Amino acid sequence: MASKHSTRALRQLSKQLVAPRVQQRTFVSAFNVTRPSLAAARKVVAPAAAQQTRGVKTVDFAGDKEVVYERSDWPREKLLEYFKNDTLALIGYGSQGHGQGLNLRDNGLNVIIGVRKNGASWKDAIQDGWVPGKNLFEVDEAIQKGTIVMNLLSDAAQSETWPHIKPMLTKGKTLYFSHGFSPVFKDQTKVEVPTDIDVILVAPKGSGRTVRTLFKEGRGINSSIAIFQDVTGKAEEKAIALGVAVGSGYMYKTTFEKEVYSDLYGERGCLMGGIHGMFLAQYEVLRENGHSPSEAFNETVEEATQSLYPLIGANGMDYMYEACSTTARRGAIDWSKRFKDTLKPVFEDLYKSVKDGSETRRTMEYAGRKDYRAAFEKEMEEIRELEIWRAGKAVRSLRPENL
Ligand SMILES: NC(=O)c1ccc[n+]([C@@H]2O[C@H](COP(=O)([O-])OP(=O)(O)OC[C@H]3O[C@@H](n4cnc5c(N)ncnc54)[C@H](OP(=O)(O)O)[C@@H]3O)[C@@H](O)[C@H]2O)c1
């Protein structure tokens, strides 16, 4: 999972790709960019467009055929009919609660919000037009009214509130999560689900804000769907329908375990932690060798995020290599092997640490601290104050849109 801010930033960057701009002197030559970009873009965009109109279900992902569910099979009338007897009780109104809740409401479904009265979320919900007593309730009341209970409390809060919530999840209701965290790591979270209800997952692969903006743009976010427990024989169908209803475009089937392992691993690795570590290491070596902060930042972060990573995002790694000079390409291909070999054991350690529950334990301990918010803010302040990110602030201030 990516944070709200990083996902939003990535989406802004990807917009710039419509006309990839080559910034700075960089090793990307304008001549090279133009030719492969057109050819490669044509190659990639055409099949995706065809899939959308043809409603293809089985997609060949590099030789591995997978069923992909898509929203075109669930037009709004079908969703309304499917959920006509349901009350969707969405518990928690943070990042995901906001995005999924508003999308459900705009889709015309009978959705109510359950949050702590007068907490930050209660106020946010009122600002978004939810009305106390009509479609905004305290947690208990919402769960009692709901036929489908969507647990979108923070993962730590899911564990903390479970002893209170569990008895209200009576036979006939469906329990929905957007992360496999609570039931998979039940030894630690104590979230032992009742055995007589369907338990399903729709995990949007992005922040709640992105869930909302993509929906409003008429697109849809990619989501994972999974079934933990199917007592009615309808759990999968319900998960797909809910996936569409909350704003997914394409849904990839997985298991609760695989969803939570890959998510915790990815955010600690390439999505956030790993990339931050790489940035810091590269920047420090440049600085230790006499390069100025602006040069070190431009060669480490700015060129990556503004020029090269968007090319990878648009059309893949080969496309980015093709857009670069021979000199850059040769060195990058050679060194990528060394980085991979050096880093792979670190990734193996990380996966092990996710799977054996160490990462969950640490998260729960951290989120359970009384001074959690203050401690988090202190860490953010430390990151903000690192020279690399102070230099970055100055570099960004020179962008035309910030002048
Ligand atoms: N954020 C993402 O990018 C993302 C992406 C995919 C999946 N998910 C998953 O979606 C789920 C929700 O995550 P989120 O990021 O949306 O959560 P969040 O923003 O951290 O939302 C927290 C919500 O939980 C409530 N809460 C916290 N402690 C509580 C307590 N003790 N009792 C009652 N309510 C409490 C908060 O209410 P108050 O305002 O009253 O404190 C708030 O409404 C999680 O399972 C997460 O893993 C998140």
The ligand as an ORCA input file, in Angstrom:
! r2SCAN-3c Opt
* xyz 0 1
  N      -4.961      4.327      3.838
  C      -4.682      3.574      2.803
  O      -3.994      4.013      1.873
  C      -5.233      2.156      2.685
  C      -5.158      1.501      1.450
  C      -5.727      0.239      1.333
  C      -6.292     -0.381      2.446
  N      -6.298      0.264      3.659
  C      -6.920     -0.405      4.802
  O      -8.177      0.216      5.044
  C      -8.476      0.165      6.450
  C      -8.724      1.569      6.960
  O      -7.514      2.295      6.834
  P      -7.467      3.874      6.782
  O      -6.068      4.247      6.382
  O      -8.626      4.405      6.022
  O      -7.666      4.196      8.326
  P      -7.439      5.581      9.028
  O      -7.379      6.689      8.025
  O      -6.300      5.424      9.959
  O      -8.856      5.699      9.764
  C      -8.962      5.493     11.057
  C     -10.446      5.448     11.431
  O     -10.501      4.612     12.555
  C     -11.165      5.328     13.596
  N     -10.616      4.903     14.880
  C      -9.318      4.866     15.279
  N      -9.238      4.368     16.526
  C     -10.501      4.087     16.904
  C     -11.078      3.528     18.066
  N     -10.306      3.142     19.100
  N     -12.417      3.379     18.112
  C     -13.203      3.756     17.076
  N     -12.717      4.279     15.954
  C     -11.388      4.438     15.867
  C     -10.906      6.808     13.320
  O     -11.922      7.559     13.946
  P     -11.636      8.923     14.744
  O     -11.498     10.007     13.718
  O     -12.811      9.053     15.612
  O     -10.337      8.717     15.477
  C     -10.997      6.811     11.791
  O     -12.336      6.936     11.387
  C      -7.281     -0.514      7.125
  O      -7.544     -1.887      7.217
  C      -6.159     -0.279      6.111
  O      -5.117     -1.222      6.188
  C      -5.791      1.514      3.800
*
